[in-house]
Amino acid sequence: ASRLLQSKQQVPHYYLTVDVRLDALLETRARLNEARAALAKKGDEDGASKLSVNDFVLKAAALALKAVPGVNAAWSTDFTRVYKNVDINVAVQAPAGLMVPLLVDADRAGLGELSSRVRALAAAARDGALRPEQMAPGTFTVSNLGMFGVEQFAAIVNPPQAAILAVGGARPVLVPSTKRSGGSDDAGDAGFEAATMLSATLSCDHRVVDGAMGAQWLQAFKRFMEQPLTMLL
């Protein structure tokens, strides 16, 4: 409570939001989960659980922090520390309240490993069994309220971190179609098509992350989410 109060009183927050199209990610997720299910039938225990959209969110955020390292930073009165490691705190609702267990080196983990580690941390948080090192402060935080039906929100920066990502739920929308009808060259004849969208809001400490840097980070995050195969390279 004291850290959140300190953050709202002393950290100059600003907020940037992007809409991410999830269709390619959902298709990739389905194919990977089919492959994992096939492995599970052969006795691979890790394949028994399905990858979630949040696993992709965490991986995309970690890779975006490597692409735009200025966001992977901490404020100090004398200097700004830019981290080489990417350690992400993941907001988890537990009986004792909000917990933020730590994913160490999230950028180096594959999607399957990330998924397993997140599930284990969430279970430990709910059971009150997190070890001190699992609750250490990281370099960035992700909070996802999509599973509660929240479409968009802005989170409070967790100092001394410079930013936090707030992720809403997936929703169906109509968007201009990328296909033209009837062979016409007129883009106005293209019509509309259904798409699945997600809103993500980056809350930033303006002392560390200026608007252009925050926008560059969101561009990188959006690119990884909309082209999910690039996360596997």
C-alpha positions as CSV (number, residue, x, y, z in Angstrom):
1,A,0.0,0.0,0.0
2,S,2.8,2.4,0.9
3,R,4.6,1.7,-2.4
4,L,1.4,2.3,-4.5
5,L,0.8,5.6,-2.6
6,Q,4.4,6.6,-3.2
7,S,4.0,5.8,-6.8
8,K,0.9,7.9,-7.4
9,Q,2.3,10.8,-5.4
10,Q,5.8,10.9,-6.8
11,V,5.9,9.1,-10.2
12,P,4.8,11.3,-13.1
13,H,2.6,8.7,-14.8
14,Y,1.4,8.8,-18.4
15,Y,-0.5,6.2,-20.4
16,L,-0.3,4.8,-24.0
17,T,-2.8,2.3,-25.4
18,V,-2.7,0.1,-28.5
19,D,-5.1,-2.4,-30.0
20,V,-3.6,-5.7,-31.0
21,R,-5.2,-8.1,-33.5
22,L,-5.0,-11.6,-32.2
23,D,-6.2,-13.8,-35.1
24,A,-2.7,-15.0,-36.1
25,L,-1.8,-15.6,-32.5
26,L,-4.9,-17.6,-31.7
27,E,-4.3,-19.7,-34.8
28,T,-0.6,-20.3,-33.8
29,R,-1.7,-21.1,-30.2
30,A,-4.2,-23.7,-31.4
31,R,-1.6,-25.4,-33.6
32,L,1.0,-25.4,-30.7
33,N,-1.6,-26.8,-28.3
34,E,-2.4,-29.6,-30.7
35,A,1.3,-30.4,-30.9
36,R,1.6,-30.3,-27.1
37,A,-1.4,-32.6,-26.8
38,A,0.2,-35.1,-29.1
39,L,3.3,-35.0,-27.0
40,A,1.2,-35.5,-23.8
41,K,-0.2,-38.8,-25.3
42,K,3.4,-40.0,-25.6
43,G,4.0,-39.3,-21.9
44,D,5.3,-35.8,-22.0
45,E,3.8,-34.2,-18.9
46,D,4.6,-30.6,-20.0
47,G,2.4,-31.1,-23.0
48,A,-0.6,-31.8,-20.9
49,S,-1.3,-28.1,-20.2
50,K,-2.4,-25.7,-22.8
51,L,-0.6,-22.4,-23.7
52,S,-2.7,-19.4,-22.8
53,V,-2.9,-16.0,-24.5
54,N,-1.2,-14.6,-21.4
55,D,1.8,-16.8,-22.0
56,F,2.2,-15.1,-25.4
57,V,1.7,-11.6,-23.8
58,L,4.5,-12.3,-21.3
59,K,6.8,-13.5,-24.1
60,A,6.0,-10.6,-26.3
61,A,6.6,-8.2,-23.4
62,A,9.9,-9.8,-22.6
63,L,11.1,-9.6,-26.2
64,A,9.9,-6.0,-26.5
65,L,12.0,-5.1,-23.5
66,K,15.1,-6.5,-25.3
67,A,14.2,-4.6,-28.4
68,V,13.6,-1.3,-26.5
69,P,15.9,-1.6,-23.5
70,G,15.2,1.9,-22.2
71,V,11.9,0.7,-20.9
72,N,13.6,-2.1,-19.0
73,A,14.9,0.4,-16.4
74,A,14.7,1.8,-12.9
75,W,14.6,5.4,-11.6
76,S,17.1,6.6,-9.0
77,T,17.7,10.1,-7.8
78,D,21.3,10.1,-9.2
79,F,21.0,7.9,-12.3
80,T,18.7,5.7,-14.4
81,R,19.6,2.0,-14.3
82,V,19.0,0.1,-17.5
83,Y,18.9,-3.7,-16.9
84,K,20.4,-6.3,-19.2
85,N,18.3,-9.1,-17.6
86,V,14.5,-9.2,-18.2
87,D,12.8,-10.2,-15.0
88,I,9.0,-9.8,-15.1
89,N,6.7,-9.6,-12.2
90,V,3.3,-11.1,-13.0
91,A,0.2,-9.8,-11.1
92,V,-1.7,-12.7,-9.5
93,Q,-4.9,-12.5,-7.4
94,A,-4.5,-14.5,-4.2
95,P,-6.6,-15.0,-1.1
96,A,-4.2,-12.7,0.7
97,G,-4.5,-10.0,-2.0
98,L,-2.5,-8.9,-5.0
99,M,0.8,-10.8,-5.4
100,V,3.4,-10.2,-8.0
101,P,5.6,-13.3,-8.3
102,L,8.8,-13.0,-10.4
103,L,9.7,-14.6,-13.8
104,V,13.5,-14.5,-14.0
105,D,15.0,-14.2,-17.5
106,A,11.6,-14.2,-19.1
107,D,13.1,-13.4,-22.5
108,R,15.2,-16.6,-22.5
109,A,12.4,-19.0,-21.8
110,G,10.3,-20.7,-24.5
111,L,6.5,-20.4,-24.4
112,G,6.1,-23.8,-22.9
113,E,8.6,-23.1,-20.1
114,L,7.0,-19.7,-19.5
115,S,3.6,-21.3,-19.2
116,S,4.8,-24.0,-16.7
117,R,6.6,-21.4,-14.6
118,V,3.6,-19.0,-14.5
119,R,1.2,-21.8,-13.5
120,A,3.6,-22.9,-10.7
121,L,4.0,-19.4,-9.4
122,A,0.3,-18.7,-9.5
123,A,-0.4,-21.9,-7.6
124,A,2.2,-21.0,-5.0
125,A,0.7,-17.5,-4.7
126,R,-2.8,-18.9,-4.1
127,D,-1.5,-21.3,-1.5
128,G,0.6,-18.7,0.3
129,A,3.8,-20.7,-0.5
130,L,5.9,-18.2,-2.5
131,R,9.5,-18.1,-1.4
132,P,11.2,-14.7,-0.8
133,E,13.2,-15.0,-4.0
134,Q,10.0,-15.6,-5.9
135,M,8.6,-12.3,-4.7
136,A,11.7,-10.2,-5.5
137,P,11.2,-7.0,-7.5
138,G,11.8,-7.4,-11.2
139,T,12.5,-5.0,-14.0
140,F,9.0,-4.8,-15.4
141,T,5.4,-5.8,-14.5
142,V,2.5,-7.3,-16.4
143,S,-1.1,-7.2,-15.1
144,N,-3.8,-9.0,-17.1
145,L,-7.5,-8.6,-16.1
146,G,-8.9,-10.0,-19.3
147,M,-10.1,-13.1,-17.6
148,F,-12.4,-10.9,-15.5
149,G,-14.1,-9.3,-18.5
150,V,-12.2,-6.1,-18.3
151,E,-11.5,-4.6,-21.8
152,Q,-9.1,-1.9,-21.0
153,F,-7.5,-0.3,-17.9
154,A,-4.4,1.5,-16.7
155,A,-2.1,0.1,-14.0
156,I,0.0,1.9,-11.4
157,V,3.8,1.8,-12.0
158,N,5.6,-0.4,-9.4
159,P,8.6,1.7,-8.4
160,P,11.5,1.7,-9.0
161,Q,10.4,0.1,-12.2
162,A,9.8,2.5,-15.1
163,A,6.7,0.9,-16.6
164,I,3.9,-1.6,-16.2
165,L,1.7,-3.2,-18.9
166,A,-2.1,-3.6,-18.4
167,V,-3.8,-6.1,-20.6
168,G,-7.5,-6.4,-21.2
169,G,-9.6,-9.2,-22.6
170,A,-10.0,-10.3,-26.2
171,R,-13.1,-9.1,-27.9
172,P,-14.7,-9.6,-31.4
173,V,-14.9,-6.5,-33.6
174,L,-15.5,-5.6,-37.2
175,V,-12.5,-4.1,-39.1
176,P,-12.0,-3.0,-42.7
177,S,-11.4,-6.1,-44.8
178,T,-8.0,-6.7,-46.2
179,K,-9.7,-8.5,-49.2
180,R,-11.2,-6.6,-52.1
181,S,-14.5,-7.8,-53.4
182,G,-15.5,-8.4,-57.0
183,G,-12.0,-7.8,-58.3
184,S,-12.5,-4.0,-57.8
185,D,-9.5,-1.8,-57.3
186,D,-11.6,0.5,-55.2
187,A,-10.6,0.0,-51.5
188,G,-14.0,1.3,-50.6
189,D,-15.6,-1.9,-51.9
190,A,-13.6,-4.1,-49.5
191,G,-16.2,-4.2,-46.8
192,F,-15.6,-5.5,-43.3
193,E,-14.4,-8.7,-41.6
194,A,-14.5,-10.1,-38.1
195,A,-11.4,-9.8,-36.0
196,T,-10.4,-10.6,-32.4
197,M,-8.8,-7.6,-30.7
198,L,-7.0,-6.9,-27.4
199,S,-6.2,-3.6,-25.8
200,A,-2.9,-3.1,-24.0
201,T,-2.0,0.0,-22.0
202,L,1.6,0.9,-21.0
203,S,1.9,3.1,-17.9
204,C,5.2,4.9,-17.8
205,D,7.4,6.9,-15.5
206,H,8.1,10.0,-17.6
207,R,11.4,10.6,-15.8
208,V,12.7,7.4,-17.4
209,V,10.5,6.7,-20.5
210,D,9.5,9.5,-22.7
211,G,6.5,9.3,-25.1
212,A,8.5,8.3,-28.2
213,M,10.2,5.5,-26.3
214,G,7.0,4.2,-24.8
215,A,5.4,4.2,-28.3
216,Q,8.4,2.3,-29.7
217,W,8.0,-0.3,-27.0
218,L,4.3,-0.7,-27.8
219,Q,5.1,-1.0,-31.5
220,A,7.5,-3.8,-30.7
221,F,5.0,-5.6,-28.4
222,K,2.2,-5.3,-31.0
223,R,4.5,-6.6,-33.7
224,F,5.4,-9.7,-31.7
225,M,1.8,-10.3,-30.8
226,E,0.5,-9.9,-34.3
227,Q,3.3,-11.9,-35.9
228,P,3.7,-14.6,-33.2
229,L,6.1,-16.8,-35.2
230,T,8.7,-14.1,-34.7
231,M,8.7,-15.0,-31.0
232,L,9.9,-18.5,-31.8
233,L,13.0,-17.3,-33.8
